[in-house]
């Protein structure tokens, strides 16, 4: 089954959401920061399309990411509440995909948190460790996107117009942060600010295409963001295994990933006829956080189910 046909038969919704057809959010970052955005939750707003930069002139080797699905347009706090076919989901996210991929190409494995510099680089300005890490991460990502230092610095300042501290940082100060990052990870010298983004996006889009194709053939809906994938809770182990296989097939390397959602944490003793478990062993495990559905959600679900039946389709399972 094709991905479009599968998604057409899939209920994608947020059980805690009240209104019937639209979702309103405030844009937090970028040039439109502060503006209100209205997002449709109707079935016609869940289809994606690949966007290539340069098209035929770029030999379809630039960009190619999937865009437009309604789950891509909402804030991550709401995205974590998304249900697929009335089941809770997990979002599996690559860890620092672009930096890890670039480093793997240079045959150097990134260890630990690449954005934690370990000390304050601008102590007269930035005195919060998490804030410095946030700035370094954003600056590195801008450096991967841009083809010149000044473009990266200006994009950094334009990323959040409400962040007065970030907007106040000069090119010299941002350069100091970037130099400290390169001192920590020297293989990135001469790599940043050389316009790598579209090439890396294409690599990631190839991986995403393989993921969507694999699960479509198994009739399992999966939603693609840019660095992450959303899937029904019980399918997460299979998704993580296929992520590793697809990433290795495309890049000949592996990029670590983790789960972004909060979950219920449990612990208990396990014993049985298995090596190392002959005596009770304390183990930790997780269960999904279920959301009490609103009456509007139940109405939307019933309406969609009826629509599928009238059109001769069954809800995907």
N, C-alpha and C positions, 0 to 999 in steps of 0.2 A: 504494500500500500504506500502511496506517495505521502509526503509530509503534509501537504496542503489538505488532502482528503482526510487524513487523521485528525488534524487540528480542527477541521470543520466539524467533526463529530465529537469534539472534546469540550467539556465544560471547564472554563477557566474563570474563576471568580474569587471574591474575598468574602467569606461568610459573615464577618463582622460589619460589613458595609451596608448602610441603610438605603440610600437612594436607588432607584431602579435602573438607571441607564447611564449615568455619568459620574465621573470621579474628578474632584477638584483638588489641585495641589498648587503650592507656591514654588516656583523655580528657585533653587538655592544657589546655583553656581552659574558662571558664564555671563555672557553679555546681556542675557535676559533675566538676570537674577532679580527676584522680587516680584516678577509678574505672575499673575494667576493663569494656570493652564487647565483647561477642561478636557478630560480624557473619557472617551466612550468605553463602556463595558459591554457594548453590544457585540454580538457574534462577528460582525463585519470588521472589527478592529483587533482581530487576533491573528491576522495573516502577516507573514514576513516576506521581505524581498532582499536579495543580495545587491549591494551597491558597490560597484567597482569604480575606482578612480582612474580616469584616463580611458576606460573602455577598451576598444579595439586598439587604439594608439598605445595603450599601456600593456597590450598583449594579455589582458585579463590577469596580470600578475601584481596589481596594486589594489589594495583594499579587498573588497569582496565580502565584508561582514554582513550579517543579517540585521535588518532594521524593521521598525514599525509595530511590532507586537505590543499590545497594551501593557504587558508586564514590564516592558523596557521603559515605559514612560512614567511609572509611578516611583515614589520614594522607596528606598530599600526597606524601611521599617514596615511599609505596607506590602511590599513584595514578599517579605518573609511570611505573610499571612495568606498568601495565595494558595488556593486549593485547586487541584486538578481532579476532575470527575468526583467531586465531593470528598476528596482525601487530602490530608495535610501533605506538605511538600518539604523538601530540603533543597537548599541552594549550595552547590559544590563550586568552589571558587579557586582558580589557579592562584598560587602565591607569586606575586611580582613577575607575571608572565614575561613581559618584554625584557626586563633586565636579566632574568634567568635564561631566556632563550638566547639573547646576545652573548651572555657569558658562556653558555654551552657551545655556541658556535666558535668561540675562542678557546674551547677546550679547557675551561676553568670552571669548576663547580662552585657556585655561590653557597656560602655557609652562613647560617644565622640570618639575622634581619639586616638586609643590605642598607636600609635607611637609617639605622641607629648608629650615629657617629661616635657615641661613647662619651663625648664631651661637648660643652657649649662652644660653638664657633663664633657666635656673635653675642657674647655675654652681656654687652651693654644694651642689647636690643631684645634678644630672645632668651628668656630665663625658664622656659617651660620645656621639659624634655619631649613631651608628646607633640607640642607645637612645632619644635624644631624637626622632629621626625616627619610630621605632616608636610612641612615645607620642603624638606629634602626629597621626599617621595614625589611630590607634585613637580618639583624642579627637574628631577631626573626624567619623569614622564614627558615633560615639556621639551627637555633636551633630546629625547628620542624622536619627538614629533618634528622639531624645528630643524632647519638647515643652517641656522646661524645663531650665535650666542644671544644677540640682542632680541631676536624673535622669541627665543625661549624665555628670556627675562620679561618681555612685554606680555607674553601669553600668561606667564605666572601671575603678574599683577592684575591681569584682566579676568582671572579665573573666578574671583569672588569679590565683587565690588563692596560688600559689607565688611570685609576683613581689612580694616584700616591699617593694621600692622603689616600685613602682607603687601598691601598697595604701597606702603611707604618705603619698602626695601629698595635700595639702589642697585644698579647693575654691579657695582663693586661688591656690595654685600652678598648679593645672590651668587656672584662669581666665587666668593670665598666659601660659601656652602657647597657649591659644585666642586671646587678644588678639593675640599675636605673629603667629599664622597669619592673622588678619583684617587686620592691618597690612600683611602681605605681599600678601594677596589681598583687597582692600577690598570687592569685589563681594559677598562673603559676609556682610557686616555686615547683621544683621537677618534672615538666612536660616537660620542654624544654630539648633538648639534650638527649632524651630517645627513638628516632627512631619512631616518631608518623606518619611520612609523608605518608607511603604506606597505612596505615589503613585509614587515612583521604582521600587520593586520591580515595580509593575504595568507600567510602561513597559518595563522589562527583560524581564518575562515575555512581553510581546507580541513582542519581538525574538526571544526564545528559541523561542517557538511557531512563528514564521516559519522559523527555522533548521531546527527539527526537521521541519517540514512539507516544506520544500524537499528536504532530503536523504532523507526517507522516500520521496518520489515517485521518487527516483533509486535507491532500494534501497541507500543508503549509511548504515550506522549511525553516529550521532553521540550522544555522551553529554553532557548538560547538567549543569553544577555550578550556580553562581549568577552568577559573573562570568566564567565560562570554559566552554569546550567541548572535549571530547576526541574525536579522530577518527583514523582510520588514517593512518599517516605520509604516504603518498603523496597523500592528499586534503587536506592542510593548505592549499596555495595556494588551492584552490577555497573552502574554509571561510572564509578571511580575506576573500576577495572578497565572499562572500555576507554576512558580518558587516557589512561597510561598507554594502552595499546595504540590508540590513534596518534597520540603525541609522538611516540617512538617511531611509528611508521612514517610520519611526515618529517620529523626533525632528527631522527636517529638519537634522540635523547629523551629524558623524562623531566617534567616540571611538576614540583609538588603541588598539592591542592588540599583544601580543608573545607569544613562545613561552616557556613556563616550563621545559620539559624541558632537560636536558643532552643534547648531541648530539656526534657525532664531527665534528671540524673538519678540513677539508682545504684545500689550496691547490694550484693548478697553472696552467700557461699554456694559454690558449685562443686559437686562431686560426681564421680561416675567411673565407668570402666574405660578410662582414657589415660594415657601416660601423663603423669604429673598432676592428675586430678583424682588419684586414688583416695587422697585425704581432702577434706573440704578446703577449697581455695576461694578467697574473697575476690570477686570480680566486680567491675563497674560496667553498667550498661545504660542505654538511653531509650526513651520512648518519646513519641511525638506529643507536642502540645496541641490539643484539640481546641477549637474555637466554637463557642455557642453561636449557632447561626441566627441571624435576624429573620423576621418573617419575610422581609423583602428578598433576602437571599433565597429562601425556600420558594418564593414565588418565581424568581428568575430561573431557578433550577427546573421547576415544574414546567415553566413556559418553554424553556429550551428543549427539554425532553419531549414535550408534545410536538414541537416544531420538527424535531428529528424524526419522530414517528410518522408525521404527516408527509414528510419528504422521502419516506422509505429508507431512512438511515437509522442505525442503532448507535447509542452512545458507546464510544470506545471504552474498553476496560483494561 
